[in-house]
Amino acid sequence: MISGIEFGTKTTALPNLWDTVENQYSGLSNDAKIPVGSDYPWEGNIYNATKYNSIRSEQRGKSSANYHSSGGVNAMSTHYVPGANYLYISWWWKADANVFVSDQLPCSFDDSTDSITVANHEYVEDNPVMFFAGGELPVNINPGDTYYVKNPTADTFQIYAPWTDKATFSFGSNGIGTNYVATRNHSSKFLRVSDHSDIVNKTFSWTQQQAYVYDNPNVFGNVWRENNPAINVWHFFEAIFDSVNRTYTLLVDGVAMYDVIDWAGADLVFNEIWAIGWHTGGVYSPTLVKTWMDDIYVDNTPSRVVIGNAPTYSTCNHLEIQPATAWSSNGQSITVILNQGSFSDGSIAYLYVVDSDGTANETGYPITLSGSSDAIAPTAPSGLDVS
């Protein structure tokens, strides 16, 4: 039990979902298709591609099973979260290959014709020339600016808008282009959440190159950013949606990739997970990449307990959710199920409580992980006790 003050309230102690994979399915053998429906946490298994993986060498820490796909899609779908004016989702994810799929292509810039010639490439043949719309460079073109181009396989293509192939032009003082970066056309999702009333037209997507809210026909909070986690390493993903203040925050390994992004103007509430994991899409999506996913935590409140690898919350880059089983109405005691995750036996971790306002104690409470259901508590900071 964790004792302290000002933990805030949590109406329902248990999270909406704590899916460690092995705690949701019984009797499944390795490589079995994940079952779905009312008896399980997910209504859908996209393309039936996600399998039950119990190979010991492919597990994270003490886990005995995870979600896995040997190529392309690995996404569970359709999980409703009632009362979700606030939605918190976290999960662990790993891929064996680059999911961004970018290619550096040399180019030259001809000021007299307002064109860029791109060198030969697998997807760009015969030294094609890009002519800007109207034969004129945009007045706001600057070194390092990002633009979008249409159909990279054609001999001539023009400035285009999201979300196909990203191109970055870098010009020296002499007007010579130094490189052309093309991302093959795909928009694959780590996460899609929606308004339960219309999951297709009122939705959010976190892709390998951007994050945005779509309220048909408008896009809000659209931010372009490369999302390409290091391969063959487990990463901790977090997604936070505040449907009252209309903001979202996305973190990977404790670092905010998108920090309190505003989506004011959209008329929706995020209360359903449409897809989580790796939902490939687009002409050149990486269909052979293998992915794994584990320990999905979902709740409709910021209140949660975690352990981290650093004595201050803001410096943790390894966090493990500790699912609560009891949370006192006066906000002074919490009971959790100890989840060691991938922390090793005998290691010291630091305990943090995120209160109902989304604020965590900055100084962690050190505990020694014994490898069993117990944790040994060293000297505690004031206001917090573990027993």
KETORPA-627071 format. One line per 10 residues: their letters; for each residue x, y, z of C-alpha. Coordinates in nm, 3 decimals, padded with zeros to 5 digits. Each point is the difference from the previous one (the first is absolute). Layout:
N
A> X Y Z; ...
end
This chain:
387
MISGIEFGTK> 00.000 00.000 00.000; 00.115 00.354 -00.076; -00.081 00.264 00.258; 00.032 00.375 -00.037; -00.195 00.318 -00.056; -00.161 00.178 -00.291; -00.014 -00.295 -00.238; -00.334 00.132 -00.116; -00.306 -00.210 -00.066; -00.050 -00.292 -00.235
TTALPNLWDT> -00.363 -00.106 -00.019; 00.083 -00.350 -00.122; 00.331 -00.132 00.130; 00.045 -00.257 -00.274; 00.102 00.134 -00.341; -00.236 -00.027 -00.294; 00.241 -00.256 -00.148; 00.321 -00.168 00.105; 00.091 -00.236 -00.283; 00.325 -00.189 00.057
VENQYSGLSN> -00.108 -00.250 -00.269; 00.056 -00.303 00.223; -00.268 00.128 00.241; -00.266 00.023 -00.273; 00.015 -00.334 -00.183; 00.016 -00.354 00.134; 00.102 -00.311 -00.185; 00.153 00.177 -00.301; 00.305 -00.155 -00.159; 00.285 00.193 -00.155
DAKIPVGSDY> -00.090 00.159 -00.335; -00.374 -00.042 00.060; -00.224 00.271 -00.145; -00.118 00.239 00.271; -00.371 -00.057 00.066; -00.233 00.300 00.019; -00.353 00.080 00.108; -00.201 00.069 00.314; 00.200 -00.250 00.208; 00.327 00.175 -00.076
PWEGNIYNAT> 00.141 00.353 00.034; -00.010 00.068 -00.374; -00.281 -00.022 -00.252; 00.238 -00.022 -00.295; 00.333 -00.145 -00.113; 00.077 00.195 -00.318; 00.038 -00.241 -00.294; 00.033 -00.274 00.265; 00.372 00.072 -00.022; 00.079 00.023 00.371
KYNSIRSEQR> 00.110 -00.325 00.164; 00.062 -00.123 00.353; 00.375 -00.016 00.053; 00.142 -00.201 00.289; 00.357 -00.049 -00.122; 00.210 00.069 00.310; 00.283 00.179 -00.181; -00.246 00.251 -00.148; -00.154 00.106 00.331; 00.055 00.318 00.195
GKSSANYHSS> 00.120 -00.058 00.356; -00.214 -00.252 00.186; -00.279 00.001 -00.256; -00.103 -00.338 -00.137; -00.196 00.117 -00.307; -00.041 00.296 -00.233; -00.180 00.105 -00.316; 00.208 -00.067 -00.311; -00.013 00.011 -00.377; 00.263 -00.143 -00.232
GGVNAMSTHY> -00.055 00.271 -00.259; -00.216 00.308 -00.058; -00.309 00.060 00.211; 00.008 -00.075 00.374; -00.296 00.186 00.146; -00.282 -00.075 00.239; -00.312 00.208 -00.047; -00.327 00.125 00.142; 00.004 00.049 00.374; -00.254 00.240 00.152
VPGANYLYIS> 00.095 00.219 00.298; -00.313 00.146 00.167; 00.015 00.340 00.169; 00.320 00.090 -00.181; 00.017 00.379 00.006; 00.357 -00.091 00.090; 00.168 -00.298 -00.161; 00.338 -00.146 00.096; 00.154 -00.286 -00.199; 00.342 -00.161 00.039
WWWKADANVF> 00.160 -00.304 -00.157; 00.335 -00.158 -00.082; 00.102 -00.042 -00.365; 00.294 -00.129 -00.202; 00.085 -00.035 -00.370; 00.284 -00.181 -00.176; 00.038 00.254 -00.283; -00.024 00.367 -00.090; -00.368 00.097 -00.017; 00.052 00.349 -00.139
VSDQLPCSFD> 00.155 -00.125 -00.327; 00.183 00.312 -00.115; 00.252 00.033 -00.282; 00.262 00.267 -00.065; 00.010 00.103 -00.366; 00.252 00.246 -00.147; -00.140 00.283 -00.212; 00.098 00.316 -00.184; -00.188 00.329 -00.016; -00.030 00.206 -00.318
DSTDSITVAN> -00.091 00.359 00.080; -00.059 00.087 -00.368; -00.281 -00.252 -00.035; -00.118 -00.012 00.360; 00.050 -00.375 00.003; 00.169 -00.273 00.198; 00.150 -00.306 -00.167; 00.010 -00.314 00.213; 00.255 -00.278 -00.047; -00.104 -00.349 -00.106
HEYVEDNPVM> -00.153 -00.214 00.271; -00.208 -00.313 00.046; -00.318 00.210 00.009; 00.123 00.299 -00.204; 00.128 -00.092 -00.346; 00.170 00.178 -00.291; 00.106 00.315 00.184; -00.349 00.153 00.027; -00.037 00.374 00.030; -00.236 00.165 00.248
FFAGGELPVN> -00.151 00.323 -00.130; -00.169 00.213 00.260; -00.362 00.097 -00.061; -00.024 00.287 -00.249; 00.371 -00.024 -00.071; 00.077 00.209 00.306; 00.151 -00.092 00.332; -00.230 00.076 00.293; 00.085 00.341 00.141; 00.050 -00.148 00.346
INPGDTYYVK> 00.245 -00.274 -00.096; 00.293 -00.003 00.243; 00.291 -00.232 00.075; -00.120 -00.282 00.223; -00.370 00.054 -00.076; -00.215 -00.310 -00.045; -00.230 -00.037 -00.300; -00.210 -00.278 -00.142; 00.018 -00.140 -00.349; -00.242 -00.204 -00.208
NPTADTFQIY> 00.079 -00.334 -00.166; 00.378 -00.054 00.028; -00.003 -00.253 -00.285; -00.108 00.259 -00.261; 00.245 00.205 -00.207; -00.165 00.322 00.114; -00.170 00.062 00.330; -00.100 00.302 00.200; -00.033 00.134 00.350; -00.262 -00.202 00.182
APWTDKATFS> -00.162 -00.005 00.344; -00.003 -00.270 00.271; 00.007 -00.289 00.021; 00.196 -00.181 -00.267; 00.371 00.037 -00.064; 00.200 00.243 00.207; 00.281 00.190 -00.168; 00.253 00.229 00.165; 00.214 00.227 -00.217; 00.323 00.148 00.126
FGSNGIGTNY> 00.163 00.277 -00.205; 00.344 00.145 00.037; 00.079 00.368 -00.054; 00.073 -00.075 -00.365; -00.352 -00.136 -00.057; 00.116 -00.360 -00.047; -00.218 -00.261 00.164; 00.195 -00.224 00.235; -00.255 -00.274 00.059; -00.353 -00.117 -00.053
VATRNHSSKF> -00.157 -00.219 00.265; -00.294 -00.210 -00.115; -00.217 -00.209 00.227; -00.178 -00.274 -00.187; -00.373 00.050 00.001; -00.153 -00.151 00.311; -00.184 00.109 00.308; 00.019 -00.286 00.251; -00.143 00.040 00.347; 00.133 -00.083 00.344
LRVSDHSDIV> -00.334 00.112 00.143; -00.346 00.102 -00.115; -00.260 00.119 00.250; -00.348 00.120 -00.083; -00.330 00.137 00.115; -00.218 -00.306 00.055; -00.285 00.173 -00.185; 00.195 00.006 -00.329; 00.334 -00.178 00.010; 00.087 00.071 -00.365
NKTFSWTQQQ> -00.080 00.371 -00.028; 00.090 00.110 00.353; 00.341 -00.144 00.070; 00.363 00.053 00.098; 00.303 -00.161 -00.165; 00.362 -00.033 00.116; 00.202 -00.106 -00.303; 00.366 -00.049 -00.087; 00.014 00.358 -00.127; -00.271 00.206 00.171
AYVYDNPNVF> -00.282 00.023 00.253; -00.335 00.165 -00.064; -00.367 00.018 00.096; -00.251 -00.052 -00.282; -00.354 00.135 00.036; -00.133 -00.046 -00.350; 00.075 00.197 -00.212; 00.247 00.196 00.215; 00.338 -00.083 00.152; 00.109 00.143 00.337
GNVWRENNPA> 00.320 -00.018 00.205; 00.195 -00.127 -00.300; 00.372 -00.029 00.075; 00.256 -00.155 -00.238; 00.280 -00.183 00.178; 00.202 -00.311 -00.074; -00.098 -00.283 00.236; 00.253 -00.276 -00.050; 00.097 -00.174 00.326; 00.331 -00.187 00.017
INVWHFFEAI> -00.040 -00.353 -00.132; 00.015 -00.320 00.208; -00.058 00.198 00.319; -00.318 00.011 00.209; -00.148 00.350 00.023; -00.260 00.137 00.242; -00.272 00.193 -00.183; -00.243 00.233 00.178; -00.296 00.192 -00.144; -00.202 00.253 00.201
FDSVNRTYTL> -00.323 00.157 -00.127; -00.181 00.280 00.182; -00.335 00.036 -00.174; -00.102 00.290 00.225; 00.298 00.225 -00.070; 00.045 -00.148 -00.351; 00.367 -00.103 00.025; 00.205 -00.311 -00.058; 00.349 -00.100 00.118; 00.204 -00.291 -00.137
LVDGVAMYDV> 00.311 -00.140 00.169; 00.256 -00.267 -00.081; 00.225 -00.125 00.280; -00.105 00.290 00.222; 00.081 00.269 -00.257; -00.282 00.212 -00.142; 00.005 -00.029 -00.379; -00.316 00.213 -00.025; -00.053 00.214 00.307; -00.350 00.134 00.081
IDWAGADLVF> -00.101 00.042 -00.364; -00.316 00.207 -00.038; -00.292 -00.131 -00.206; -00.257 00.264 00.089; -00.284 00.024 -00.251; -00.058 -00.372 -00.039; -00.334 -00.127 00.131; 00.073 -00.342 00.145; 00.093 -00.200 00.308; 00.266 -00.270 -00.014
NEIWAIGWHT> -00.152 -00.306 00.164; 00.087 -00.293 -00.224; 00.326 -00.160 -00.108; -00.042 -00.072 -00.369; 00.343 -00.159 -00.049; 00.315 -00.040 00.208; 00.335 -00.153 -00.097; 00.100 00.034 -00.366; -00.273 00.057 -00.257; 00.173 00.033 -00.336
GGVYSPTLVK> -00.145 00.217 -00.273; 00.101 00.156 -00.331; 00.165 -00.120 -00.317; 00.350 -00.048 00.141; -00.072 -00.104 00.358; 00.271 -00.230 00.139; -00.177 -00.334 -00.034; 00.285 -00.222 00.121; 00.078 00.168 00.331; -00.058 -00.221 00.305
TWMDDIYVDN> -00.154 00.162 00.307; -00.080 -00.094 00.359; -00.235 00.164 00.253; -00.062 -00.061 00.370; -00.148 00.137 00.325; -00.278 00.226 -00.132; -00.142 00.226 00.271; -00.313 00.209 -00.057; -00.189 00.230 00.236; -00.233 00.298 -00.002
TPSRVVIGNA> 00.191 00.195 00.264; 00.359 00.124 00.040; 00.023 -00.170 00.341; 00.253 -00.283 -00.011; 00.305 -00.148 00.172; 00.330 -00.071 -00.174; 00.355 -00.098 00.086; 00.289 00.160 -00.186; 00.375 -00.036 -00.038; 00.101 00.345 00.130
PTYSTCNHLE> -00.039 00.182 00.333; -00.199 00.280 -00.165; -00.305 -00.054 -00.216; 00.106 00.241 -00.273; 00.324 -00.192 -00.062; -00.151 -00.350 -00.022; 00.031 -00.168 -00.338; -00.123 -00.339 00.121; -00.345 -00.011 00.159; -00.213 -00.295 00.102
IQPATAWSSN> -00.371 00.029 00.079; -00.110 -00.129 00.342; -00.374 -00.077 -00.036; -00.202 00.106 00.304; -00.249 -00.228 00.174; -00.107 00.250 00.268; 00.010 00.380 00.023; -00.135 00.163 00.316; -00.270 00.264 -00.031; 00.210 00.244 00.207
GQSITVILNQ> 00.293 -00.035 -00.237; 00.240 -00.125 00.267; 00.053 -00.369 -00.079; 00.032 -00.215 -00.310; 00.041 -00.374 -00.046; 00.169 -00.121 -00.319; 00.104 -00.324 -00.166; 00.378 00.009 -00.021; 00.104 -00.010 -00.365; 00.376 -00.036 -00.027
GSFSDGSIAY> -00.013 00.016 -00.380; 00.352 -00.013 -00.139; 00.174 00.122 00.316; 00.246 -00.265 00.114; -00.016 -00.179 00.333; 00.178 00.192 00.274; -00.007 00.330 -00.190; -00.116 00.326 00.155; -00.299 00.171 -00.156; -00.180 00.318 00.104
LYVVDSDGTA> -00.368 00.021 00.079; -00.218 00.280 -00.137; -00.367 00.079 00.043; -00.171 00.207 -00.265; -00.296 00.175 00.163; -00.342 00.081 -00.140; 00.135 00.328 -00.142; 00.269 -00.185 -00.198; 00.284 00.112 00.229; 00.261 -00.247 00.130
NETGYPITLS> 00.224 00.031 00.304; 00.327 00.125 -00.154; 00.218 -00.183 00.256; -00.044 -00.375 -00.017; -00.030 -00.246 00.287; 00.282 -00.258 -00.038; -00.092 -00.367 00.020; 00.212 -00.310 -00.052; -00.163 -00.255 -00.227; 00.031 -00.345 00.152
GSSDAIAPTA> -00.120 -00.204 -00.295; -00.314 -00.106 00.188; -00.329 00.175 00.076; 00.171 00.205 00.271; 00.212 00.312 -00.020; 00.253 00.105 00.266; -00.036 00.363 00.098; 00.312 00.206 00.087; -00.024 00.337 00.170; -00.304 00.185 -00.134
PSGLDVS> -00.037 00.366 -00.096; -00.248 00.192 00.214; -00.369 -00.049 -00.071; 00.030 -00.347 -00.154; 00.018 -00.349 00.149; -00.006 -00.350 -00.147; -00.088 -00.315 00.188
end
